[in-house]
């Protein structure tokens, strides 16, 4: 490995980066800060004949390092992180998909995220323990140790990628989901103490993103203990607005089984087919969907079709090496899902369908961030939180959001508004 420590060496490497594909991996300076609030300590470039480690803010830097523009294909470890900060500039929105996320490829094959920490050296562990309360610790870890760490990651991921000579990355889905999630992260959330940033993890068993950072689980913020009060608008006289899908899972399942819900509440409709009131009927709906359909309920017009769908899905599962998702045709390999049964597989596919449908909708919704001041700041499964610039954007913005989310009336929403995320008032009827 070459440690680039002169401007001449850097100039030569830049020319190579513009003319041939390479692996690009980077170390952020601070191990505790979000990548949006971080900086690059050093980065690794791996090519066919040689690999390099280049200091940027590291203590061993030789001078100023500028970003490099390239049209070549590059392999990275985390595209999402690269949307926040990178020393390589590419047109990530290009119709020619030239950036391969090696972690995503690994996930597509194994249904597991890659364990980067297993390659950390003793020097990393020592400095992280010794300087746990300091900023930018990676700037003092020996550069050669960063190179050793990043090189092992590159070799290991490339070996796994090339096992069967294929790239199971589903470029369009990779591009959509990682781009969408990074854009929401970039928007951040305003708190009474300043800005905080979320970090979505799409590498879960069901593909449903988790969302934790800085000791906070943004996907499960407590609604009762007052902790949501800290989240406020960044705009003068702005407010927070939350759109919440009504009966999202039943409606998604209805699309799978070609069941047409009438206008109005889906939960109310299903409750009426049971001969029950709204609240009791809603509880039973979720009980049957996630706990199993009883023999009696198989006579119900909705659950009868659900039962047939589950049987068909299970038959495909038993006879094939994999199944595919409905929207992006993501292939889920049987060997990666353990202890399956018909209802568990069905629940898995519901969550996957929810995620893929949300990504598709968010990909349509996020361009509004360029048109308006208001921002999408949080996505939690069936809910979307917006930081709304009341004065600058007006109700026109909320109506556009509602139109996109509801997709021609397929997914009705409830809307709430408040000065903070704890005190939200229903405004559905006003839109």
N, C-alpha and C positions, 0 to 999 in steps of 0.2 A: 504494500500500500504506500502511495506517495502522499506525504504531508505537504500541501501547497503552502510555501512560506516565502515566496517572492512574487512580485508583480509579473515578472516574465513567465513564471510557471502558470500563474492564474490566466494570463492572456492566451497562452497556448491551450489551456483546458477550455476556456470559453469558446474558442474556435471549434474544438472537438464537440462540445455540447450543442453547437448549432448544426452539426453535420452528421450526427449518428445517434441512435437511440441510447438511452442510459437509465440506470436506476438512480433515483434521487431520494435520499432519506435525510431527515434533519433532526437535530437536537435543539430543543428550546432551552433558553437560559434558566428559567425558573420551573422547578418540578411541581410547584403548587398553584401557579397562576393559570388561568384559562388562556388558551392559545390566542384569543382575541386581544388579551392584555399582555402578551408575552413578546419575546424577541428571539431571534435565532442565535444560538451560541456558535454552532458550526453545522456543516452539512457534508453529506457523503455523496459522491458520484461514482457509480459502478459501471464500467464499460467492459467489453469483451476481453480486452487485453490487459486492462489495468483498472485499479480503483484508487480513489482520492479522498482525502479529508481536508476540508477548507474551513479555517476559522473565520468567523464574522464578528461576533462580540466576545469571543473567547479571549482569555488572558494571553494566549500565545499568538494572537493575530499579528500580521505583519503590516497591515494597512487597511484601507477602506475597500470593501467588496461590494460591487454593484450587482443588481439583479441581471439575469441573463434571459434574453428572449430567444425562444426556439420554436420551431415547427415540428421537431422530431417527436416520436413517441417516447414517453417516459413512464417508468413504473415508480409508484410512490407507495408509502405505507399507510397513508391516511389522507385522502383527498379533502375531507372536511377540514382538517387542520390547514391544508394548503390554501384553501379559500380564505383563511384568515391571515396567513403570512407565509411567504415562500420566496426563495431566491431565484426561482424559475418562473418566468412569465409565459403563459400560453393562453390561447383563446379557448377557455373551457366551455364556451357555449357553441363552439364550432360544430358543424354537422359532421365533420370528420373527427371521430372520437379517438384522441391520441394519448390519453392518460389512463393508465391501468392502475387501479387500486389493488395492491397485492393482498392486503388484509381482506378486502371484499371477495377476491377470488378464493382465498382460503375458506372464508365463511360459506361461499356458495357450494364448495365441495364437502365441507365437514359439518356445517350448521353450528360452528363454534368460532368465537373470535380467536385471533392469534395471541399467544402469550408472549408479549415483547419482553416482559421483565425477566424471563428465564435466561436472557443473554446478558444481563447486567453483570459487570465485572466486580471484583472485590473492591476496586478503587471507587466505583459508584456507590456501593453499599456503605463503605467507610465514610465517604464524604456526606452522604445523605443522613447518616446517623449523627455524625459530628456537627454538621451545620444545618440541622433540621429546621431551625428557626431563622435561617438567613435567606436572603434573596439571591437569585441567579447563581445557585451552587454549581450548576453545570459549567459555568465559565472557568471554574478552577479545577475541575476534574481533568487529569492529563488528556491532551488531545488524542494521543495514540490510543487511549482506552475508549474514547468515544468512537474512534475509527474501528477498533476491534469489535465493539458492541454492534455498530451499524452494519459492519461487513457480515457478521454472523446472521443478522436478520435478513439481509439481502440474499445471501446464499441459501438459507433455509427456505424462505418463501419462494424463491425462484425454483428450487428443486421440487417443491410441492406443486407449483404451478405447471411444471413441465413433465410431471409424472406420466400423463397420458397425452401430452401434446396439445391440450385444449385450454381455452380460457373461458371458464364457466361464469363469466362476470355479468352476463346480460347487460351490455353497455348502457342501453337506454334506461333500465331500471337503476343501475348504479349511478348514472349521471343524474337521474331525477331525484332519487331519495337522498343521496349525499349532498347534492346541491341545495335541495329544499331545506333540509335540516340545518345546514351550515348558514343559510340566509336567515333563518329564524334565530339561531344562536347569535349571529352578528348584530341583530337588532337589540338584543339585551332587554333587561327589565329595569326600570327605575325603582329604587327603593328610597326610603327616608334617609338612608346613609350614602346613597350614590348608586351607580350602575352595577348590576350583577349579570352574569352570563350563564346560560344553560349549556349543557353538553349532552346531546342525544347519543344514545348507544343503540344502533340498529342491529347489532350482532347478538340478538337474543334467540332463544330456542324457537319462538314463534314468528320472529321478524318484527314483533311489535316493539318500537323503540322505548327503552327506559330513558330516564332523564335526571341525572344527578350531577351535582358539582358543588365543591366547597362544603360538603357535609349536608347539603340540602337536596331533598328528593322533590324535584319540581313536578313530578308526575303524581304525587300524592300529598299535596300541601293541605294541612289540616284546616278544615272549614269552621271549626268551633273554638279553637284556642286563641284566636286573635292574631296568629302569626301572619295571616294574609294582609293585615293592615299596613304592613311595611311597603307593599307594592302599590305604587302610585303612578300617575301620568308624568311624562317628561315635558309635556306641553303646558304653557300658561293657560289655566282654566280648562285643561284637558281632562278626560275621564278614561277609565278602563271599561271596555265592552266585551262581554263574553257571549259567543254564539255556541249553543249546545244542541246537537242533533237530537231529535225526538225519536225514541225507539229505533236507534240506529241499527242494532244487530238484527232485530226482526225484519227490518226493511231490506237489509243486505241479503238476508236469507231468502226473503220473498223474491228477490231478483234471481237467486240461484235456482229456485224451484218453480219460477214463473207463477208466483202467487200475487195477484193484484190486490193491494190494500185500497179500500175506499178513501175518499178525502176525509181529513180529520185525524184524530189520534189513532195510531196503530194499536197501542195498548188497550184503548177503550174498545176498539173493534174486536180484538182477540178475547177480551174479557166478556164481551157480549156473546161470543160463540161458546163460552163456557157456562153462560148463564150467571155470571158474577159481576160484582161492582168493579170499578177501576183498580183500586189499590190491591184487592185480593187477586184479581185477574192478572195484574202485572207481576206479582210474586210468583204465581203459578207458571206464567210464561217463561220466566228465567229458570225456574225449577226444572221444567221439562226440557228447555234448550240445553242446559249445562249439566243436569243430573240424570237425564234419560227420559224417554217417552214411555208412559205406561200403555198397557194394552188397550185400555179404555180410550185414552187420548189419541190413539192411532186412528180413531173414527172421526176425529176433528178434521175439517177441510184443510187447515193449515198444517197441523202436525202430521196428518196422514202423508202429505207430500214430503215433509221434512224426513219422516221415517224412511220413505223410499229413497230419498237422496242419500241418507246416511248409509243405507244398504249398498247402493251403487258405488259410493265412494270407498267403502270398505272392500268391496269386490275388486275394484281397480287396484287398491293398495295391496291386496293379497296376491294378485296375479302379475304385478309389475314391479320393477326395481325402483320406481319413483312415481310421484304424482306431480302435476303442474298447477300452479296458481291460476286463478281465473283471468286476471287483468294483465299481468306482465309475463305470464307463462314461465314463472320461476320454477325450476325443477327442484323438488325436495326428495332427496334420496332416502329410501327405506332404511338403509343401514345407519343413518344418522338420527333416526327417531326411535326411541326405545320404549318398551312396555306399552305399545299402542293397543287400543281397543276401538270399536266403532265410534263411540261417543267422544272419546278423547281426540281422535283424529278429526272428527267433525268440528269440535271446539277449536282445534288448531287451525283449521282452514277458515273458520269465521274470523279469527284474529288476524290471519294473514290477509284475508280479503279486506277487512277493515283498514289495515295499514296501507295496502296498495291503493285502495280507493281514495284514502286521505292524501296520499302522496300525489296522486293524479289531480285531485282538487286543489291542493296547495300549490302545485306547479302552475295552475291557472290563476290562483289567487295572488301569489307573491309579486307578480309584475305590477300590482296596484301600488306597491311600495315606491315605485318610481314615479307614479302618476300623482300620488297624494303624499302628504306629510305623515299621516298615520301609519302605524307599523303593526304587523303581526308579531307578537312577542312570546307566545306560548301555545304549544299544541299538545293536548292531552287526550288522545284516543277519539273521543266523540265531542270534544270541546276545543274552542279556539279563542284565545284571549288577544284583544287588540288594544293598543295604546292609541286612543282616538283624539285627534286634534279637532275639537269641536268648532272653533272659530275658523280655522284654516280650511277644513274639508267639508264640514256640514253633513247633513243627512244623506246627501248624494253618495258619499263614500260608503256608509253603512248599507244603503240599498244595493250598491254594486256588490259588496261582500255577500250580502244575503242571497242575491241572485246566483252568484257563483257557487256558494256552499250548497244551496238547495237543488241545483242541477235540474231546473225545470220542474220543481215540485217533488222530485223523488225523495229528498231528504229534508223534510220540514225542520225548522230550527226554532228554539226558544232563545230570547235575547235578554240579557241583563246588563245594567250599567251602574257604575259607582265611582266615587272619588278615590276609593281604594278597593283592593281585591276582596276585602272582607265584607264590606257594606255594599252589596249589589242589589239593585231593584229591577224587577221584571219590566221590560219595555216592549215586549213582543208585539202587542197590539198597536203600538205607535209606528211600527214599520210595515 
